[in-house]
Each structure stands twice: as structure tokens, then as C-alpha cells.
Amino acid sequence: MMKTDTLVTITDARRARLRACTLLLVDDEMSNLDLLEGVLEADGYTRLVRTTDPREVLSLTGEHEPDLTLLDLHMPHRNGLDVLRDLAAQTPPGEYRPVLVLTADATLDARDRALSLGARDFVTKPFDVTEVLLRVENLLDTRVLHVDARDARLAAEEAEARALNSLAEAQLATSERERLLAVVAHDLRNPLGAIAMYGEMLSSLQPDDDTGMSESERRVRSYSRTALDTIHTSAAAMQRLVQDLLDASTLKGGALRIARAPIAAKQAAADAIRMLAPRAEATGVQLECSAGDDVVFVDGPRLTQLIGNLVSNALNVTPTGGRVSVTLARTADGSALSGTISDTGPGIPPELMPHLFTAFWRGERRDRDGVGLGLWIARAIAEAHGGDLTAVSRPAEGAVFSFILPFADRERRPED
């Protein structure tokens, strides 16, 4: 029952839409127009425009934009074939405005000429009413389908244009934001360096010997040292954040440049761990490092940054009493440096693994240091060396980040 009702509804809607179309009737005989109009009105058509003067066809077409024109051929003042030629010239490219010729000229020559000039159908007089109504409906069906397809195409083109404009505006906004970040980060670097340096200097000037000091003086000295240490630690953390933002700006502008030079892998690891040791001590996490005395041919400062970013990430997730381990060694063939940073944190949920190396992604926790650039930059450093950085999660046991830094640049292939 539902299917039948649906079909009836669709048929009724189609019939109502076709009957709402505009039809232009052109014939020099008033009686023919009266007959045609009566037939069409009896079938439900209400928007009918008529004329006995073929010279008015173009103006009426421009004014009413008929969905179908019913046209006689042999008329005074202007032949129907000439009118067909004018209508074809006036119709925009790709537009479908059908013409049904109704004529007493039953010759093949008249039919062929009318069809070649743009008529969509040809019926001879005297005509059968049922046949004419069926052909009118078929032509209007095609006209309606054409209009729907045209409107859908225009809507899609407008939507695409809006999407492209929105994308261009978003890209411009992103570019401006990144440029502003780079400028601000660059300008912050020097004052932050001065704050960190003077905080450390003032802390070192605090006397170690409290002999002869009163209890209140000891408390003031203790508070001062704590405050200065906090200033130095906070400034150092802000410097790391500024450096990450500058590195992000560099990466957005193109590949990260590296400068290879001989360096002891142990020294690079020690530099990274020394900067993070106070943080590990404050959170009760043990830092371990295993690295030989091998000299490796990599970018030393970038290696320190790579290790530092991975250790910093590990400290974010390792609970008090946990352990973060750094291991560095040459690969078996001696052509690259292999490194791993492991932690005893909770591990990485499988659904978060695909996002680990995404810029500005910080996972579910918003209380972590930084803005989510550390792992992204770490992988960029590895890739700039021609290597890679990967992660493996051990649920409830921690995670292991592994990297390979080749000592020589990979030869560029044609497809690169």
C-alpha cells in the first residue's frame, strides 16, 4: 500500500510540475489557437501565451521564457522556418528550449528542414489530440530534467567556489598566523635568554654558608634561591617552546637543513639529559643513558634536540618512580646511528598512534609542556638525515621510540 501511495504521489507531483510550465502558441489562424488552447487547458495547462504574429515570437520568448513553443510553419509576415532559425540563435549554448512544429505541410522536405533548424518534434494537421498531448508532455519532461540538471550543476559550481574561497581564506589565515608566531618567537628568544642567564647568575651568587644567619635570614635566602631557580627553569622551558615554534616555521617553509660534522654520540645524549635532569629529579623519574664513545657523522645540535624532544615526551607520561632510558649505538654495518628512548609509562592507546607525529597534537592531556610540536620536529630531524623515527607501544608497560640517522645523505632518485 505504501509503495502505491508513493508512486501516486510522485506521479501527481510530476503532473503538477509539467502543467505549471509555460507554453507559447504561435499560429496565424485564430481558430487554430482557440482549438489548441482549449485542448491544453482541458488537460490542466494554465500558463499559455499565444500570438498570431510570428514577428512577436522573439520578444514573447524573452519576456515569458516559455518551456515549450508550439509553432506553425506557413504564416504571413514571417515563415516558421525563419522563426526557428531566430529561436536557435537566441537560445544560450547548452540550454534546452524545445519547439514542437504543428503544420499542415506534410512533406518530408518541410519536416527535415524544421528538424534541422532546431525543432524537437513535428506533427501534421489535422492532429490527433491524444498524440499532441503526449508529445507535449514528453518534451516538457525532457525540459524539466534539463532544468534540474542545470540547477544542480550551478549549485555544485557555487558550492565548489565557496569551498575554494573558504580554503583560500583559511590558508591565508594559517599563513599569517604562522608568520606572526615566527616573528614573535624570534623576538622573544633574546629577552628569554637574558632572563635565564641572569636568573642562573643570581642563583649562583647566593651564599652557601648560612653560618651566623638568623632563622628569618635563612628562610629569605631559601625563598630567594627557590624563586631564582624557578625563574631559570621557567625561562629555559619558554626558550624550548620558542625554539619549537621557530623550527615549526622553518619546516613549513621547506625541508629542515642539517649540517653534518663528527661528534661523540655520548656527548649529544649527555647535553640533552643535562637540560632535562632537573625536571626528571623534580618528578621522581630516573634517567638512564647507554652510549659508547663512537664518533658519528650527524648534525650534533639537531641530534641533541631530537633526543631532548623524545626524552621530554617520555617524562610527560612517566609516573613517579618510573624510568626513561636512552640508548645510542652504531648500526651493525656502521653506516648509521641507531637510537631508542623508552619509558615505563602507561603506553599509547592504539587509536592515538596515527596522530603521534602530527603538528600541534598533544593527545588527551592538556597539561603537558609545549604545544605539541616535539615529536613532529623529532621526526623531521630524523627524516632530514635520510632516516626515520618510529614508535612502538607496550600497553601498561610504556613506549619505545626508535630512530635511525644515516651518516651520508641518500642519493636522490628521479622520482624525488
Phi, psi and omega per residue, in radians:
M1 nan -0.703 -3.127
M2 -1.126 -0.715 3.141
K3 -1.101 -0.738 3.140
T4 -1.093 -0.795 3.117
D5 -1.057 -0.706 -3.142
T6 -1.116 -0.774 3.137
L7 -1.101 -0.709 3.116
V8 -1.095 -0.724 3.140
T9 -1.096 -0.772 -3.138
I10 -1.114 -0.756 -3.136
T11 -1.105 -0.755 3.128
D12 -1.106 -0.735 -3.134
A13 -1.135 -0.724 3.123
R14 -1.115 -0.786 -3.118
R15 -1.086 -0.752 -3.128
A16 -1.116 -0.660 -3.115
R17 -1.217 -0.717 3.132
L18 -1.149 -0.682 -3.118
R19 -1.241 -0.265 3.107
A20 -1.539 -0.023 3.131
C21 -1.249 2.765 3.121
T22 -1.681 2.280 3.138
L23 -2.092 2.372 3.082
L24 -1.870 2.122 -3.127
L25 -1.858 2.183 -3.076
V26 -2.222 2.020 3.105
D27 -2.799 2.415 -3.104
D28 -1.346 -0.224 3.123
E29 -1.696 2.085 -3.130
M30 -1.064 -0.663 -3.123
S31 -1.098 -0.660 3.106
N32 -1.139 -0.698 3.110
L33 -1.139 -0.718 3.129
D34 -1.081 -0.756 3.137
L35 -1.091 -0.860 -3.109
L36 -1.093 -0.734 -3.137
E37 -1.132 -0.719 3.125
G38 -1.099 -0.734 3.124
V39 -1.084 -0.775 -3.093
L40 -1.237 -0.717 3.122
E41 -1.129 -0.665 3.109
A42 -1.093 -0.458 3.128
D43 -1.605 0.047 3.025
G44 1.876 -0.049 3.129
Y45 -1.365 2.272 -3.061
T46 -2.091 -0.355 -3.090
R47 -1.741 1.428 -3.083
L48 -2.019 2.267 3.073
V49 -2.038 2.337 -3.053
R50 -2.338 2.669 3.072
T51 -2.724 2.568 3.044
T52 -1.746 -0.028 -3.071
D53 -1.982 1.916 -3.113
P54 -1.103 -0.304 3.127
R55 -1.249 -0.261 -3.140
E56 -1.594 -0.076 -3.006
V57 -1.054 -0.811 -3.076
L58 -1.128 -0.750 -3.138
S59 -1.165 -0.702 3.112
L60 -1.164 -0.630 3.091
T61 -1.132 -0.748 3.106
G62 -1.143 -0.586 -3.096
E63 -1.385 -0.746 -3.009
H64 -1.825 -0.273 -3.103
E65 0.818 1.105 -3.078
P66 -1.112 2.551 3.078
D67 -1.408 -0.363 3.113
L68 -2.673 2.407 3.072
T69 -2.004 2.250 3.057
L70 -1.820 2.034 -2.878
L71 -2.208 2.277 2.994
D72 -1.446 2.771 -3.118
L73 -1.711 -0.951 -3.002
H74 -1.602 1.757 -3.114
M75 -2.381 2.651 3.076
P76 -1.236 2.839 3.111
H77 1.293 -0.718 -3.123
R78 -2.782 2.201 -3.131
N79 -1.248 2.567 -3.133
G80 -1.059 -0.530 3.113
L81 -1.160 -0.655 3.075
D82 -1.165 -0.647 3.095
V83 -1.109 -0.725 3.097
L84 -1.032 -0.748 3.134
R85 -1.092 -0.734 3.126
D86 -1.142 -0.713 3.139
L87 -1.124 -0.699 3.125
A88 -1.115 -0.676 3.134
A89 -1.221 -0.526 -3.100
Q90 -1.439 -0.387 -3.082
T91 -1.289 2.208 3.140
P92 -1.076 2.629 3.118
P93 -1.011 2.356 3.122
G94 1.472 -0.151 3.136
E95 -1.477 2.596 3.140
Y96 -2.093 1.861 3.097
R97 -2.229 1.603 -2.983
P98 -1.213 2.658 3.068
V99 -2.218 2.230 3.053
L100 -1.852 2.063 3.127
V101 -1.485 2.232 3.037
L102 -2.097 1.928 -3.027
T103 -2.540 2.716 3.070
A104 -1.480 -0.134 3.137
D105 -1.414 1.812 -3.066
A106 -1.640 0.215 -3.099
T107 -1.299 2.627 3.103
L108 -1.131 -0.575 3.140
D109 -1.099 -0.753 3.129
A110 -1.114 -0.767 3.134
R111 -1.089 -0.837 -3.089
D112 -1.109 -0.709 -3.134
R113 -1.178 -0.712 3.133
A114 -1.114 -0.779 -3.137
L115 -1.172 -0.620 -3.133
S116 -1.232 -0.419 -3.136
L117 -1.589 0.044 3.019
G118 2.102 -0.087 3.079
A119 -1.106 2.474 -3.117
R120 -1.672 -0.308 3.112
D121 -2.741 2.872 -3.001
F122 -2.547 2.107 3.131
V123 -2.257 2.396 -3.120
T124 -1.714 2.598 3.063
K125 -1.569 2.622 -0.125
P126 -1.220 2.459 -3.031
F127 -1.773 2.793 3.031
D128 -1.517 2.213 -3.063
V129 -1.013 -0.808 -3.110
T130 -1.069 -0.710 -3.140
E131 -1.126 -0.775 -3.135
V132 -1.093 -0.797 -3.136
L133 -1.084 -0.665 3.127
L134 -1.161 -0.728 -3.128
R135 -1.223 -0.639 3.062
V136 -1.058 -0.806 -3.118
E137 -1.118 -0.721 3.137
N138 -1.102 -0.765 3.128
L139 -1.141 -0.692 3.106
L140 -1.188 -0.611 3.060
D141 -0.998 -0.832 3.137
T142 -1.120 -0.702 3.109
R143 -1.064 -0.777 -3.127
V144 -1.124 -0.743 3.104
L145 -1.076 -0.707 3.111
H146 -1.100 -0.775 3.139
V147 -1.097 -0.749 3.129
D148 -1.084 -0.772 3.136
A149 -1.134 -0.698 3.117
R150 -1.125 -0.782 -3.136
D151 -1.134 -0.678 3.114
A152 -1.129 -0.703 3.127
R153 -1.134 -0.764 3.124
L154 -1.109 -0.700 3.118
A155 -1.113 -0.707 3.122
A156 -1.148 -0.713 3.125
E157 -1.131 -0.704 3.106
E158 -1.149 -0.719 3.115
A159 -1.112 -0.705 3.122
E160 -1.135 -0.709 3.124
A161 -1.116 -0.731 3.099
R162 -1.104 -0.720 3.139
A163 -1.114 -0.729 3.125
L164 -1.131 -0.702 3.098
N165 -1.120 -0.740 3.120
S166 -1.115 -0.714 3.128
L167 -1.117 -0.755 3.138
A168 -1.111 -0.720 3.120
E169 -1.147 -0.697 3.124
A170 -1.140 -0.726 3.125
Q171 -1.126 -0.688 3.108
L172 -1.138 -0.758 3.130
A173 -1.106 -0.720 3.117
T174 -1.119 -0.752 3.129
S175 -1.079 -0.760 3.138
E176 -1.154 -0.690 3.129
R177 -1.126 -0.745 -3.141
E178 -1.164 -0.665 3.103
R179 -1.115 -0.745 3.124
L180 -1.109 -0.734 3.109
L181 -1.051 -0.742 -3.123
A182 -1.122 -0.742 -3.140
V183 -1.128 -0.818 -3.134
V184 -1.113 -0.767 -3.137
A185 -1.074 -0.732 3.134
H186 -1.096 -0.743 -3.105
D187 -1.276 -0.396 3.137
L188 -1.424 -0.365 -2.986
R189 -1.062 -0.804 -3.090
N190 -1.175 -0.851 3.118
P191 -1.104 -0.600 3.096
L192 -1.172 -0.670 3.075
G193 -1.062 -0.711 3.125
A194 -1.152 -0.726 3.121
I195 -1.067 -0.793 -3.135
A196 -1.116 -0.746 -3.100
M197 -1.135 -0.843 -3.100
Y198 -1.241 -0.539 3.048
G199 -1.106 -0.760 3.107
E200 -1.170 -0.679 -3.125
M201 -1.144 -0.797 3.139
L202 -1.132 -0.612 3.102
S203 -1.133 -0.667 -3.130
S204 -1.241 -0.361 -3.139
L205 -1.450 -0.139 3.110
Q206 -1.199 2.311 -3.107
P207 -1.155 2.445 3.095
D208 -1.460 -0.495 -3.058
D209 -1.615 2.093 3.131
D210 -1.761 0.312 3.129
T211 -1.077 2.328 3.103
G212 1.480 -0.061 3.139
M213 -1.504 2.541 3.047
S214 -1.348 2.955 -3.128
E215 -1.075 -0.718 -3.139
S216 -1.151 -0.638 3.120
E217 -1.171 -0.660 3.099
R218 -1.117 -0.711 -3.141
R219 -1.142 -0.727 3.112
V220 -1.075 -0.759 -3.141
R221 -1.112 -0.708 3.140
S222 -1.127 -0.768 3.113
Y223 -1.106 -0.700 -3.136
S224 -1.108 -0.767 -3.132
R225 -1.122 -0.755 3.134
T226 -1.083 -0.746 -3.141
A227 -1.114 -0.743 -3.135
L228 -1.175 -0.693 3.090
D229 -1.097 -0.684 3.123
T230 -1.151 -0.724 3.098
I231 -1.038 -0.817 -3.117
H232 -1.111 -0.783 -3.119
T233 -1.133 -0.742 -3.131
S234 -1.155 -0.732 3.115
A235 -1.104 -0.705 3.119
A236 -1.111 -0.706 3.120
A237 -1.126 -0.706 3.114
M238 -1.166 -0.611 3.083
Q239 -1.097 -0.708 3.107
R240 -1.109 -0.707 3.113
L241 -1.109 -0.766 3.118
V242 -1.077 -0.730 3.139
Q243 -1.121 -0.677 3.094
D244 -1.079 -0.735 3.141
L245 -1.139 -0.681 3.107
L246 -1.164 -0.708 3.102
D247 -1.125 -0.671 3.113
A248 -1.090 -0.710 3.102
S249 -1.101 -0.706 3.115
T250 -1.106 -0.761 -3.117
L251 -1.156 -0.625 3.106
K252 -1.139 -0.521 -3.102
G253 -1.456 -0.205 -3.132
G254 2.723 -2.951 -3.087
A255 -1.188 2.583 3.099
L256 -1.273 2.227 -3.134
R257 -1.515 2.480 3.098
I258 -2.206 2.702 3.103
A259 -2.201 1.784 -3.101
R260 -1.274 2.487 3.074
A261 -2.799 2.681 3.124
P262 -1.127 2.337 3.134
I263 -2.689 2.551 3.065
A264 -1.333 2.146 -3.122
A265 -1.013 -0.649 -3.133
K266 -1.055 -0.659 -3.105
Q267 -1.177 -0.738 3.117
A268 -1.066 -0.745 3.125
A269 -1.154 -0.713 -3.129
A270 -1.097 -0.693 3.128
D271 -1.092 -0.730 -3.135
A272 -1.178 -0.768 -3.102
I273 -1.186 -0.649 -3.131
R274 -1.053 -0.669 3.134
M275 -1.211 -0.501 -3.068
L276 -1.785 -0.096 -3.113
A277 -1.022 -0.773 3.121
P278 -1.033 -0.664 3.135
R279 -1.187 -0.719 3.113
A280 -1.117 -0.723 -3.140
E281 -1.124 -0.698 -3.119
A282 -1.158 -0.530 -3.117
T283 -1.711 0.024 3.097
G284 1.248 0.576 3.128
V285 -1.899 2.337 -3.139
Q286 -1.486 2.276 3.092
L287 -1.823 2.225 3.123
E288 -2.153 2.595 3.107
C289 -2.471 2.301 3.069
S290 -2.212 1.898 -3.127
A291 -2.604 2.389 3.132
G292 -1.417 -3.052 -3.138
D293 -1.593 0.219 -3.097
D294 -1.049 2.431 3.021
V295 -1.594 2.251 -3.094
V296 -2.084 2.696 -3.075
F297 -1.835 1.438 -3.134
V298 -2.427 3.129 3.042
D299 -1.426 1.849 -3.043
G300 -0.999 -0.960 3.133
P301 -1.031 -0.652 3.111
R302 -1.216 -0.618 3.066
L303 -1.097 -0.765 3.088
T304 -1.053 -0.738 3.123
Q305 -1.133 -0.723 3.126
L306 -1.049 -0.869 3.136
I307 -1.113 -0.764 -3.125
G308 -1.053 -0.744 3.128
N309 -1.111 -0.713 -3.127
L310 -1.228 -0.693 3.105
V311 -1.168 -0.723 3.113
S312 -1.051 -0.726 3.106
N313 -1.115 -0.704 3.131
A314 -1.129 -0.684 3.124
L315 -1.133 -0.506 3.125
N316 -1.073 -0.555 -2.996
V317 -1.944 -0.129 -3.082
T318 -1.546 2.185 -3.106
P319 -1.327 2.912 3.091
T320 -0.969 2.360 -3.088
G321 1.539 -0.058 -3.136
G322 -1.457 -2.999 -3.039
R323 -2.512 2.437 3.013
V324 -2.117 2.194 -3.051
S325 -2.079 2.384 3.100
V326 -2.031 2.264 3.123
T327 -2.287 2.244 3.114
L328 -2.242 2.440 3.108
A329 -2.876 2.729 3.014
R330 -1.223 2.618 3.035
T331 -1.216 2.897 -3.059
A332 -1.014 -0.616 -3.127
D333 -1.542 -0.018 3.076
G334 1.289 0.244 -3.054
S335 -1.731 -0.058 -3.060
A336 -2.729 2.849 3.051
L337 -1.725 2.275 3.105
S338 -1.896 2.367 -3.137
G339 -2.464 2.575 3.054
T340 -2.372 2.494 3.013
I341 -2.218 2.038 -3.096
S342 -2.084 2.679 3.117
D343 -2.367 2.935 3.124
T344 -1.935 0.621 3.115
G345 -1.394 -2.878 -3.065
P346 -1.376 -0.089 -3.061
G347 1.521 3.055 -3.076
I348 -1.951 2.137 3.106
P349 -0.996 2.468 -3.100
P350 -0.953 -0.639 -3.086
E351 -1.229 -0.274 -3.139
L352 -1.662 -0.258 -3.080
M353 -0.968 -0.747 -3.103
P354 -1.120 -0.285 -3.054
H355 -1.756 -0.031 -2.986
L356 -0.952 -0.737 -3.019
F357 -1.793 0.461 3.103
T358 -1.585 2.367 -3.125
A359 -1.103 2.438 3.080
F360 1.134 0.345 3.087
W361 -1.763 2.244 -3.104
R362 -2.138 0.250 3.108
G363 1.257 -2.680 -3.067
E364 -1.450 -0.370 -3.108
R365 -1.619 2.335 -3.140
R366 -1.868 0.037 -3.113
D367 -1.700 0.137 -3.128
R368 -1.363 2.746 3.080
D369 -1.177 2.669 3.026
G370 1.453 -3.018 -3.095
V371 -2.145 0.353 3.084
G372 1.485 0.551 3.136
L373 -1.911 -0.245 -3.000
G374 -1.005 -0.916 -3.097
L375 -1.224 -0.610 3.111
W376 -1.082 -0.793 3.136
I377 -1.199 -0.665 3.123
A378 -1.028 -0.799 3.121
R379 -1.143 -0.670 3.125
A380 -1.068 -0.663 3.106
I381 -1.117 -0.784 3.132
A382 -1.094 -0.757 -3.124
E383 -1.207 -0.565 3.103
A384 -1.130 -0.476 3.066
H385 -1.425 -0.072 -3.062
G386 1.535 0.226 -3.119
G387 -1.952 -2.627 -3.076
D388 -2.723 2.829 3.074
L389 -2.303 2.228 -3.129
T390 -2.263 2.889 3.142
A391 -2.346 2.488 3.059
V392 -2.249 2.286 -3.132
S393 -1.777 2.451 3.039
R394 -2.080 1.739 -3.067
P395 -0.892 2.249 3.115
A396 1.196 0.046 -3.140
E397 -2.138 -0.311 -3.132
G398 2.187 -2.901 -3.123
A399 -2.413 2.733 3.116
V400 -2.239 2.156 3.042
F401 -1.833 2.242 -3.080
S402 -2.157 2.424 3.107
F403 -2.361 2.709 3.058
I404 -2.232 2.211 3.086
L405 -2.095 1.770 3.095
P406 -1.083 2.618 -3.128
F407 -1.450 -0.232 -3.140
A408 -2.259 2.585 3.113
D409 -1.151 2.424 3.072
R410 -1.216 2.416 3.106
E411 -1.120 2.349 -3.132
R412 -1.310 2.287 3.109
R413 -1.615 2.791 -3.136
P414 -0.987 -0.607 -3.103
E415 -1.291 -0.221 3.093
D416 -1.331 nan nan
